[in-house]
Amino acid sequence: MAKTPLLDKLGIEHPILLAPMGGGPGTPQLAAAVCEAGGLGSLGASYMTPAQMHEAIRKTRSLTRKPFNVNLFAGGHDVRSPANPGPMLAILAEIHDSLGLPAPVLPPVPRDPFAEQLEVVLEERPAVFSFTFGIPSREAMARVKARRMTILGTATTVREARLLEEAGVDAIVAQGAEAGAHRGTFADSFEASMVPLADLLRGVVRETSLPAIASGGIMDGRDIAAALANGAAAVQLGTAFLACPESGASEAYKRAILEAGRDTTVITRAFSGRPARGLANTFIRRLEGREEIILPYPLQNALTRPMRTAAAQRGETRFLSLWAGQGVARARSLPAGELVRRLAVETREAQRSVAGPAT
């Protein structure tokens, strides 16, 4: 794989980025292992308090001297109070009872933590700052740029990619419809923004002048080679790293990923109130056809957290958010560094196979 301007800018050897998996799976150990193997490690910090962010960033720095990325949610908060939370509370009450939990209580609408989280980023100055769910204000972008951080933004449509270019990002993470976890959509409807990765990537490369980072369903070297052939400057993988020993995913979650013999992923709002891709399970099916009772993000996310936490502790996958991309059936349980190195070898082999024998 040839060295490119983006790899030089990011300070990495391989065009492999760890997706910033917030809420547990992404750990300093996982980020550092990817960095040490020549990729770009990431910390998904959107659910962290400022103190937790400081701790995670400093822990990562204690494990690697190489550059890494810190990611935040830059939008997506719906501050409206629900008109009638009763039906959702009733469903959760039954599940709480089966898990031995107290009856669910509607929490206050969580406030958007982005402003105070950004202050930590500005203070700690990681080499790379990325965001999703929107675009930070011009002032926020200017402050990040003044600290000479490389900036990555997430787009699910070509229109969003253009908006990110206008905002001044250095590269665009093109999140295809195949991607696991939350959709980064912010400019159009979620339904209209479910663009297959290959189509999205070609559009971003054609319509913007920025490097594109392909994200969605990428699990092995053949996938990486295909994305690079379609114009990507690098790729971002999340599901591929979930079963690594350095991942903070629960054992039940890792087991579900490794036992997925086929793609059973669906797009659902059930767990968080925002569309996300994950393995279908009891809780998702329980709300099929009743989507109107799901509360908005982030209130639904806060309301279901006790259920998800208890389910993880009990190894109970029926009520656990099992975020995964469409390539989940090809997940491997390898140390993160070994996986990065194997992906790099597989990519070179795939590229040589397509090029054919030298003459």
ABEGO torsion letter per residue (X at the ends): XBBBAAAAAAGBABBBBBBBBBGGABBAAAAAAAAAAGBBBBBBAAABBAAAAAAAAAAAAAABABBBBBBBBBEGBBABBBABAAAAAAAAAAAAAAAGBBBBBBBBBBBBAAAAAAAAAAAAGBABBBBBGEBBBAAAAAAAAAAGBBBBBBBABAAAAAAAAAAGBABBBBBBAABBEBBABAABBAAAABBBAAAAAAAAAAABABBBBBBEGBABAAAAAAAAAAGBABBBBAAAAAABAABABBAAAAAAAAABABBABBBBAAAAGBBBBBBBBAAAAAABGAAAABBBOAAAAAAAAAAAAAAAAAGBAAABBBBBBAAAAABBBBBAAAAAAAAAAAAAAAAAAAAEBBX
